[in-house]
Amino acid sequence: MLEIVLITLAKIVGIILVFVMVVATLMTWADRKQSALIQDRVGPNRANLGPIRAAGLIHILADALKTLFKEDFAPRAANQGLFRIAPFLAFVPALLAFAVIPVGDTWCVGGQVSVDPNTLVETCVSGETRDYFRISALNVGLLYVFAIVSLGVYGSSIGGWASNNKFSLIGGVRVSAQMLSYEVTMGLTLLGLLMVYQSIDLNDMVREQGELLFGFIPKWGIVIQPLACVLFFTAAVAETKRPPFDIPEAESELAAGYFVEYSAMKFALFTLSEYVASVLVAMLVTTLFLGGWQIPYLYSDGFHNPFTGELAWSLPYTLVKILQVGAFCAKAIFLCWLQLALRWTLPRFRYDQLMRLGWKVMLPLSLANLVVTAIVILWLN
C-alpha cells in the first residue's frame, strides 16, 4: 500500500509539477517573447538578477513576486464567497484532467517483453505490467477528461457573475455560450476515433496508433481522421478562451471581461489556468491524433523493419521507454508553441463570428466526418 502511494505521488510530481506547471509557466514568458519577435520588438528583458538576464526568463520570477505582494482587492458589492472560490473552480479542473493522460507506455516488471514479428504486438512474459507514466489507469479516460473539462466553465461564469460588474457579467455569459458551443464539436469529432479504435481508454488508443496501414504508414489519428484533428484542435483552443477566441475577456470592449475585478493571486490563477488548459489541449491532441508516446517502427526491443517485421536495430528496454516519453513531451511542446503562434497570427473573432463558426461551420463538418467514417467502416467490414 505504501509503495502504491509513493509511486502515485512520484507520478503527480513528475507529470503535473515537473512537466505541466513548468511548461505552462514558461509559456507566460514565451507568449511575450514570441509576440516581440513577430512584431520586431525586444520583448521582456528588463528583469534581471545582477549580471543574470537569461533572455528575460527572470520576468517569470518577477511576475510571481508581483502577484504575491499585490493588494488582494474584492468589490464591496460582490458575492464574497463565490468571488473567492471562482479562480479555484477554473484552475483545479484543468489540473485534474491530466490524471488519465499517458505520457508513456506501461512497464513490464520482473519479466521479459516479447514482440510478435508478424503482428508487432508486445506482451509481458512472466512479469507484471505497471502504469508508471499515467497517474490513474482509468479505462474510461476519455469520458473522464470531458467530464472534468466541462466543469471549468463554472469558475469563469461564476467569477463573472459574483463580481457584480456589468462587464464581467457579459464576459461570464460569453464564457458559458462559447465553451458549451465548442464542447459539442469536440465530442462529435472524437466519435470517429472511437469508432475506429473501439476504446475510450487513452492508452489503448495510443497502442492502436502503433499499428501500420499498408505495412508502413503509422495508424495515427491525424492520418485516419485528418478533418477531425483540425476540428478538435480548433474547438479545443476555443475552449481555452485563448486568442483568437478570447471573446470573454476582449480588452477592446470588456476590459478583461469576466475577471476584470480580480487582482493579485486570484487574477494569476485565472491567467495560469488558461496556460494550463493550453498544455492540456497539446497533450490531448498528442494522445489522440499524433500517436501519443508512439515513435514509428519503435517497439520495446528496438526499431523494426516495417515491411518484414524483423528487428532492425536493437535497443535497451529502458532506453526505449525514455525515448517514448521524450517523444510525447516533444510533440506536446510543439503544439504549445503552435497555440502561441496562432495567438499572434490570427485576428480576434467577433462574437457573432465565433458563434457562426461553431454552429454553422464546425458542427456540420463534424457531423459529416462522423457519417463518412461510419460509411467507410461499414464498407470495409
Secondary structure by P-SEA (a helix, b strand, c coil): caaaaaaaaaaaaacccccaaaaaaaaaaaaaaaaaaaaccccccccccccccccccaaaaaaaaaaaacccccccccaaaaaaaaaaaacaaaaaaaccccccccccccbbbbbcccccccccccbbbbcccccccccaaaaaaaaaaaaaaaaaaaaaaacccaaaaaaaaaaaaaaaaaaaaaaaaaaaaaaaaccccaaaaaaaaccccccccccccccccaaaaaaaaaaaaaaaccccccccccccccccccccccccaaaaaaaaaaaaaaaaaaaaaaacccccccccccccccccccccccccccccaaaaaaaaaaaaaaaaaaaaaaaaaaaaccccccaaaaaaaacccaaaaaaaaaaaaaaaaaaac
